[in-house]
Amino acid sequence: MGKLTWRVRALAGTVVLGSALTACGGGSGGDGGGGAQLTISANAVAGGKNTEEAEWIEEWVIPAFEEAQAAEGVEVDVSFESSGVDDEQYKTRLALDLQAGSGPDVMTLDGIWVGEFAQAGYIEPLPAATQEWDGWAQIPEAVQQLATYDGERYGIPWGTDGRVLFYNKTLFEEAGLPADWQPTSWDDVLAAAEALGGLGPLDDIVPLQLNAGTAMGEATTMQGLLPLLAGTGEEIHDGEAWTGASEGLVEALELYEDVYGGGLGDPVLQQETQGRDRSFAQFAEGRVGILVEGDYFWRSVLNPEGGTAPMADRDEAVGWARIPAVRPGAGVGGQDFVSMSGGSVRVVDPASDNAELAYELLEFMNSAEAITAAVGDSARITARDDVNAEVLAGDPLLTYIADEVLPITTFRPPLAEYPQVSVLLQEATAAVAAGDSSPREAADAYAEGLAEVTGRGD
């Protein structure tokens, strides 16, 4: 008896995603022609938001999975519930559907939602069979944390990214800095920024762009404060409680003071609604020396072909380096270098009428063959080492992040309070960058806000 047949032999019924008011319940069954029925949901729609994911599900996943099941003697009908709304709207709708017992069988979540959905009981730890899935050997342990809550895997990560220091080699040469730059401490970064500052005033050359303030939103937290905090050996949530006005937070805010109080960054830019986009344009124009960003910056912003701020000489003029800890060995886990990553996770509704078959579909969607098909001609970092080795071979930056950054990366805590905590961190950086508060004062103000939001903190 085939593996797939064994896992689904007793399964039947229908699960259809819809609004909490109109969809059939997850345990209602149906008359779908005798075969097992499954629904996939993602915030993606062909021709619109995340069109590549939608087209992959409709044109590759569904027919390939149905054919594979048929070869095992299993009749299954898979449908796709597309969506193209704001992420928070999609998240809310999913939560309502799951609460009402009408959720999809397999769904894509932002990794930051995993803990919240787990806390609410909408998803459960993966069953033993999926815990033993052979694909885990291809997903670095650090990346597996994207789908982990309270020490348990709740899904399978499939796409991720990483943050690095991007730098302009042309400006580095003019400032007498090495083309193969790799700082090993924050002091090394500041020294390079000071050398770049000698090339001209801020209006002409911005030595270092370190996102700060609330106008840049989550980009401030993800590309700025959190990697720095990791570089002090701390994380914003230690698994038990939120980090308050710690010495690590103060030290990270002191770096903001060094950058913006020392004339190494543009504090006004951090207050502009389109400040992040302006910093991208300035980098593309050769006016920013160092910028902290994710691989999105390379793939979708500077890309000479179709980027939002295309840089014709990107491949020759742009260098990259790992983000150093404040000093060697001082990073989280005793690391010399750190990073932050985001990404998506696929999970199963444990209340599905066809839960075992849904877990089979989950594994199938995250197989090497499926993920390779999902990437197609648009190289991007996946959660799988074997796929990355193949699809990223022609892109040196993406290969670098997959090989050098993913093994040392960290993730935001997947907790419901995080968005509010993130805003508090943004406000702390804003106060320091504008010169309105000292690092200690900003950290104390953050801790006060943290106590109000979570009831916890230092």
C-alpha positions in Angstrom: 0.0 0.0 0.0 1.4 3.4 -1.0 2.3 6.0 1.7 -0.3 8.5 0.4 -3.0 5.8 0.3 -2.2 4.7 3.8 -2.5 8.2 5.2 -5.8 9.0 3.6 -7.7 5.8 3.3 -10.4 6.8 5.8 -10.7 10.4 4.8 -13.6 12.1 3.1 -15.6 15.3 3.2 -15.4 18.9 2.0 -13.7 22.0 3.4 -14.3 25.3 1.7 -12.8 28.6 2.6 -15.2 31.6 2.8 -16.3 34.3 5.1 -17.2 33.3 8.7 -20.9 33.9 7.8 -21.2 32.1 4.5 -18.7 29.2 4.5 -19.5 25.6 5.3 -18.0 24.4 8.6 -14.8 22.4 8.6 -16.6 19.3 9.8 -19.7 19.6 7.7 -18.6 17.2 4.9 -20.1 17.5 1.4 -21.0 15.7 -1.8 -17.9 16.6 -3.7 -18.2 13.6 -6.0 -16.8 11.0 -3.7 -13.2 12.2 -3.6 -11.5 14.0 -0.8 -11.6 17.8 -1.1 -9.0 20.3 0.0 -8.7 24.0 -0.1 -5.5 26.1 -0.2 -5.5 29.7 0.9 -2.9 32.5 0.3 -3.0 36.2 0.1 -2.3 36.0 -3.6 -4.3 36.4 -6.8 -3.3 35.8 -10.4 -2.6 39.1 -12.1 -2.5 41.0 -8.7 -0.9 40.7 -5.3 1.7 37.9 -5.1 0.7 36.8 -8.6 3.6 34.3 -8.8 2.4 32.4 -5.8 -1.2 32.3 -7.0 -0.2 31.1 -10.5 2.1 28.5 -9.0 -0.7 27.1 -6.8 -3.2 27.1 -9.6 -1.0 25.9 -12.5 1.5 23.7 -10.8 0.6 22.6 -7.3 -3.0 21.6 -7.8 -2.6 19.5 -11.0 0.7 18.0 -9.8 -0.7 17.0 -6.4 -3.9 15.6 -7.8 -1.9 13.5 -10.4 0.4 12.2 -7.7 -2.5 11.2 -5.6 -4.2 9.5 -8.5 -1.1 7.5 -9.1 -1.5 6.2 -5.6 -5.2 5.4 -6.2 -6.5 8.4 -4.2 -9.1 10.7 -5.7 -8.7 14.3 -4.4 -10.0 17.6 -5.6 -7.9 20.6 -4.6 -9.2 24.2 -5.0 -7.5 27.6 -4.4 -9.1 30.4 -2.5 -7.2 33.5 -3.8 -7.1 36.9 -2.1 -5.4 40.2 -2.8 -6.1 42.3 0.2 -4.0 44.1 2.9 -2.1 41.5 4.9 -3.9 42.5 8.2 -7.2 42.1 6.5 -6.3 38.7 5.2 -5.0 37.7 8.7 -8.3 38.8 10.3 -10.4 36.9 7.8 -8.4 33.8 8.3 -8.7 34.0 12.0 -12.5 34.5 11.8 -12.9 31.6 9.5 -10.8 29.3 11.7 -12.7 30.4 14.7 -15.9 29.6 13.0 -14.6 26.1 11.9 -14.6 27.1 8.2 -11.0 27.7 7.6 -9.0 26.4 4.6 -7.1 23.1 4.9 -3.7 24.6 4.0 -2.8 28.2 4.3 0.1 30.6 4.0 0.9 32.8 7.0 3.4 35.5 7.7 5.9 33.9 10.1 5.1 36.7 12.6 1.6 35.3 12.9 2.5 31.8 13.9 2.6 32.4 17.7 -0.6 34.4 17.7 -2.5 31.7 15.7 -1.0 29.0 18.0 -2.0 30.9 21.1 -5.6 31.1 19.8 -5.7 27.4 19.1 -6.2 27.8 15.4 -3.1 25.8 14.6 -1.4 22.9 16.4 2.1 21.5 16.5 2.8 19.3 13.4 1.9 15.6 13.8 4.7 13.0 14.2 4.7 12.0 10.5 5.4 15.6 9.4 7.9 16.2 12.2 9.8 13.3 10.6 9.5 14.7 7.0 12.8 14.3 5.2 12.7 17.9 4.0 13.7 19.2 7.4 17.3 18.2 6.7 17.4 20.8 4.0 16.1 23.7 6.2 18.7 25.3 8.5 17.8 25.2 12.1 17.8 29.0 12.3 15.2 29.1 9.5 13.1 26.5 11.1 12.5 29.0 13.9 10.3 30.9 11.5 7.6 28.2 11.9 8.3 27.5 15.6 6.4 28.7 18.6 7.2 27.7 22.2 9.7 25.1 21.0 7.2 23.4 18.7 7.0 23.4 14.9 3.6 24.5 13.7 4.2 24.6 10.0 6.9 24.5 7.3 8.8 27.7 6.3 9.1 28.1 2.5 10.5 31.6 1.8 12.8 33.8 3.8 15.4 36.6 3.5 18.3 38.1 5.3 19.7 41.6 6.2 23.2 42.7 5.4 25.3 45.9 5.0 25.2 47.1 1.4 28.0 49.5 0.4 29.0 51.5 -2.6 32.4 50.3 -3.8 33.0 53.4 -5.9 32.6 55.7 -2.8 34.7 53.2 -0.8 37.5 53.6 -3.2 37.3 57.3 -3.2 37.4 57.2 0.7 40.4 54.9 0.7 38.4 51.9 2.0 38.8 48.3 0.8 36.5 46.9 -1.9 36.1 43.6 0.0 35.1 45.3 3.2 33.9 43.1 6.1 33.7 45.0 9.5 34.1 42.9 12.6 32.6 45.5 15.1 30.4 48.5 15.3 33.6 50.6 15.6 34.7 49.3 12.2 31.4 50.5 10.7 31.6 53.9 12.3 35.2 54.3 11.1 34.2 53.5 7.5 31.3 56.0 7.8 33.7 58.7 9.1 36.0 58.1 6.1 33.0 58.4 3.8 32.0 61.6 5.6 35.2 63.1 4.3 33.9 63.0 0.7 31.5 65.8 1.2 28.5 67.2 3.2 25.4 65.2 4.0 23.6 67.0 1.2 26.0 65.3 -1.2 27.0 62.0 0.5 25.2 60.2 3.3 27.9 58.0 4.9 25.5 55.6 6.7 21.7 55.0 6.3 20.4 53.2 9.5 16.6 53.3 9.5 15.2 55.2 12.4 11.8 56.6 13.5 8.2 55.8 12.9 7.9 57.1 9.4 9.9 54.1 8.2 7.7 51.8 10.2 8.7 48.2 10.5 11.8 48.9 8.4 13.2 50.7 11.3 12.8 47.8 13.6 13.7 45.0 11.2 16.5 46.7 9.4 17.7 48.8 12.2 17.1 48.2 15.9 16.6 44.4 16.1 19.9 43.5 14.3 21.7 45.9 16.5 20.1 44.4 19.6 21.1 40.9 18.4 24.6 42.2 18.0 24.7 43.0 21.8 23.7 39.4 22.6 20.0 40.1 23.3 16.7 39.6 21.6 13.6 41.6 22.1 11.8 38.6 23.6 13.8 35.9 25.3 11.2 33.3 25.2 9.8 34.2 28.6 9.4 37.9 28.6 9.9 41.1 26.6 13.2 42.8 26.9 12.9 46.2 28.6 15.4 49.0 29.1 18.3 46.6 29.1 22.0 47.4 28.6 21.9 45.9 25.2 19.0 48.2 24.1 20.9 51.2 25.5 24.0 50.2 23.6 22.0 49.8 20.4 20.5 53.3 20.8 24.0 54.7 21.5 24.9 53.6 18.0 22.0 55.7 16.7 23.3 58.6 18.7 26.8 58.1 17.2 25.4 58.0 13.7 22.8 60.9 13.8 24.5 63.0 16.5 27.8 62.6 14.8 26.8 63.7 11.3 27.1 60.3 9.8 23.5 59.9 8.8 20.7 62.2 7.7 18.2 62.7 10.6 15.7 64.6 8.5 15.4 61.7 6.1 14.2 59.5 8.9 11.2 61.7 9.5 9.9 61.8 5.9 7.0 59.7 4.9 8.9 58.5 1.8 12.3 58.6 3.5 13.1 54.9 2.9 12.3 55.2 -0.8 14.4 58.3 -1.0 17.3 56.5 0.7 17.0 53.8 -2.0 17.1 56.4 -4.8 20.1 58.1 -3.2 22.0 54.9 -3.0 21.2 54.1 -6.6 22.6 57.6 -7.5 25.8 56.9 -5.7 25.1 59.2 -2.8 24.9 56.7 0.1 27.9 54.9 1.3 26.5 52.2 3.6 22.9 51.0 3.9 21.4 48.3 6.1 18.7 46.3 4.2 17.4 42.9 3.2 17.9 41.1 -0.1 14.7 42.8 -1.4 16.9 45.9 -1.9 19.1 44.0 -4.3 16.4 42.0 -6.1 13.6 44.5 -6.4 15.1 48.0 -5.8 18.5 48.2 -7.4 17.8 45.6 -10.1 18.9 47.1 -13.4 16.0 45.3 -15.0 12.7 46.4 -13.5 13.9 47.7 -10.1 12.1 50.6 -8.4 15.4 52.4 -8.2 17.4 50.7 -10.9 21.2 50.9 -10.7 22.8 50.3 -14.0 26.2 49.3 -12.5 24.8 47.4 -9.6 26.7 44.2 -10.1 30.0 46.1 -10.3 29.5 49.0 -7.8 27.6 47.3 -4.9 29.3 45.3 -2.2 27.8 43.5 0.8 29.0 42.4 4.2 27.6 40.6 7.3 26.3 42.8 10.1 28.9 42.6 12.9 28.2 42.2 16.6 29.1 45.2 18.7 32.4 43.4 19.2 33.6 39.9 18.1 31.7 37.2 20.0 29.2 39.5 21.6 26.3 38.7 19.4 23.3 36.5 20.2 24.5 33.0 20.9 28.1 34.2 21.1 28.1 35.0 17.3 30.5 37.4 15.6 27.9 38.4 13.0 24.1 38.7 13.1 21.1 39.2 10.9 17.3 39.4 11.0 15.0 37.5 8.7 11.3 37.3 7.8 9.4 35.0 5.6 6.3 32.9 5.1 5.1 29.6 6.6 2.5 27.1 5.4 0.3 25.5 8.0 -2.7 23.1 8.2 -6.0 23.6 9.9 -6.0 20.7 12.4 -9.8 20.8 12.4 -9.9 19.9 8.7 -12.1 16.9 7.7 -9.1 15.7 5.7 -6.3 16.8 8.0 -3.9 13.9 7.3 -4.2 14.5 3.5 -3.8 18.2 4.1 -0.5 17.5 5.9 0.5 15.4 2.9 -0.3 18.4 0.7 1.8 20.6 3.0 4.8 18.4 2.6 4.3 18.2 -1.2 4.1 22.0 -1.5 7.4 22.3 0.3 9.3 19.6 -1.6 12.4 20.5 -3.6 10.5 20.0 -6.8 7.6 22.2 -5.8 9.8 25.0 -4.4 12.0 25.0 -7.5 8.8 25.3 -9.6 7.6 28.2 -7.4 10.8 30.2 -7.9 10.7 29.7 -11.7 12.9 32.3 -13.5 12.8 34.8 -10.6 15.7 33.9 -8.3 14.8 34.4 -4.6 15.9 32.8 -1.4 13.9 29.8 -0.2 14.0 27.9 3.1 15.6 24.9 1.4 19.4 24.6 1.0 19.2 22.2 -1.9 16.8 24.5 -3.9 18.9 27.6 -3.1 22.1 25.8 -4.3 20.4 25.4 -7.7 18.2 28.5 -8.2 20.6 31.0 -6.7 23.7 29.8 -8.5 23.7 32.8 -10.9 23.2 35.5 -8.2 26.2 36.1 -5.9 24.3 38.3 -3.3 21.5 35.8 -2.9 23.9 32.9 -2.7 25.9 34.8 0.0 22.8 35.4 2.1 21.7 31.7 1.7 25.1 30.4 2.6 26.5 32.9 5.1 23.6 34.7 6.6 20.7 32.3 7.0 22.7 30.0 9.4 23.2 32.9 11.8 19.9 34.8 11.5 17.2 35.5 14.0 13.5 36.2 13.7 11.0 38.5 15.3 8.9 37.0 18.1 5.6 35.6 16.7 3.5 37.2 19.4 0.3 39.3 19.2 1.9 42.2 21.1 4.9 42.5 18.7 3.4 45.2 16.4 2.9 47.5 19.4 6.3 46.7 20.8 7.8 47.5 17.4 6.2 50.9 17.4 7.7 51.7 20.8 11.1 50.7 19.5 10.6 53.0 16.5 9.7 55.9 18.8 12.9 55.2 20.8 15.1 55.5 17.8 13.2 58.6 16.6 13.9 60.4 19.8 17.6 59.6 19.7 18.1 60.3 16.0 16.4 63.7 16.4 18.5 64.5 19.5 15.4 64.8 21.7 16.4 62.1 24.2 19.6 60.4 25.3 19.8 56.6 24.7 19.1 55.9 28.4 16.1 58.2 28.4 14.7 56.7 25.2 15.1 53.2 26.6 13.3 54.1 29.8 10.5 55.6 27.8 10.3 52.5 25.8 10.1 50.4 28.9 7.3 52.5 30.3 5.3 52.0 27.1 6.2 48.3 27.1 4.6 47.9 30.6 1.4 49.5 29.4 1.2 47.3 26.3 2.2 44.0 27.8 2.2 44.4 31.5 5.8 43.1 31.4 9.3 44.5 30.9 12.1 45.7 33.0 
